[in-house]
Amino acid sequence: MDLYVFPPAPSCLKVIALAHHLKLKLNLKEVNVPRGEQKAREFLELNRNGRLPLLVDGAFKLWESDAILIYLAEKAHSTMMPRHPAERADVLRWMFWGYAHLGPATGILLYENVARELLDLGEPDPAEVRRGHDEAEPLLQCLQHHFEEQDYVCGQRLSVADFSLAACFVYHLESGLALEPYRDLQGWYERIVALPAWQEAQKYKPRIHETAHHA
Ligand SMILES: N[C@@H](CCC(=O)N[C@@H](CS)C(=O)NCC(=O)O)C(=O)O
């Protein structure tokens, strides 16, 4: 299987981490987003959506990172995507919540405090930064409350929902999003980051700076 990625992007990093965790061998094909390679004709022929990650498994092409997480977990017959309908619904619920709420909120801070500088887009807009914090806060409180009662997103067992939501926090320090006030949420995030597979994927993280500066 080929995985087209811009590795430092959270949406790509979580898929790389899951592939390591499941011990799946993927050929990583790097696409340089700051250089705009995702909008080049060759890539658009593979993925009309012009975004990363993209998984190519034979004739099957799959984009949208959470769909890829689920596909890889099921392909590996992993319990990280459970089979029981209620357990599946629980995993999907948190992944949808991440796409609908957590990701957009943390994305505002990532854009304002990290991406702007990398892409030379000027100073952060204070009103947007405030909006990012205002939108993130109730969601972080929700997660804090949730992790007071369980170790992982869906109970006591690791699932693809953990990898999906953890991706929203990959740049939390750089984004100015402190997790210290949310002790159990921070404890969960530290458990995910401590996984050998996540450590392996995080090696790509610092390269966000290199990649942008060489664009
Ligand atoms: N919801 C999508 C987001 C994909 C996405 O926006 N990826 C970024 C990674 S840097 C990208 O390709 N951006 C390039 C662009 O929007 O042109 C997913 O999770 O796969």
The ligand as an SDF file (V2000), in Angstrom:
LIG
                    3D

 20 19  0  0  0  0  0  0  0  0999 V2000
  -10.1810   16.2550    6.6980 N   0  0  0  0  0  0  0  0  0  0  0  0
   -9.0080   15.9420    5.9330 C   0  0  0  0  0  0  0  0  0  0  0  0
   -8.0490   17.1150    5.9500 C   0  0  0  0  0  0  0  0  0  0  0  0
   -7.0180   16.9490    4.8740 C   0  0  0  0  0  0  0  0  0  0  0  0
   -6.1170   18.1590    4.7980 C   0  0  0  0  0  0  0  0  0  0  0  0
   -6.5780   19.3080    4.7550 O   0  0  0  0  0  0  0  0  0  0  0  0
   -4.8110   17.8770    4.7640 N   0  0  0  0  0  0  0  0  0  0  0  0
   -3.8590   18.9300    4.6720 C   0  0  0  0  0  0  0  0  0  0  0  0
   -2.5230   18.3810    5.1780 C   0  0  0  0  0  0  0  0  0  0  0  0
   -1.2880   19.6060    5.1720 S   0  0  0  0  0  0  0  0  0  0  0  0
   -3.7050   19.3170    3.2060 C   0  0  0  0  0  0  0  0  0  0  0  0
   -3.6030   18.4650    2.3740 O   0  0  0  0  0  0  0  0  0  0  0  0
   -3.6670   20.6120    2.9460 N   0  0  0  0  0  0  0  0  0  0  0  0
   -3.4050   21.0870    1.6280 C   0  0  0  0  0  0  0  0  0  0  0  0
   -4.4940   21.9000    1.0360 C   0  0  0  0  0  0  0  0  0  0  0  0
   -5.5230   22.1180    1.6980 O   0  0  0  0  0  0  0  0  0  0  0  0
   -4.3120   22.3310   -0.0910 O   0  0  0  0  0  0  0  0  0  0  0  0
   -8.3230   14.6830    6.5060 C   0  0  0  0  0  0  0  0  0  0  0  0
   -8.3820   14.5150    7.7300 O   0  0  0  0  0  0  0  0  0  0  0  0
   -7.7700   13.8880    5.7390 O   0  0  0  0  0  0  0  0  0  0  0  0
  1  2  1  0
  2  3  1  0
  2 18  1  0
  3  4  1  0
  4  5  1  0
  5  6  2  0
  5  7  1  0
  7  8  1  0
  8  9  1  0
  8 11  1  0
  9 10  1  0
 11 12  2  0
 11 13  1  0
 13 14  1  0
 14 15  1  0
 15 16  2  0
 15 17  1  0
 18 19  2  0
 18 20  1  0
M  END
$$$$
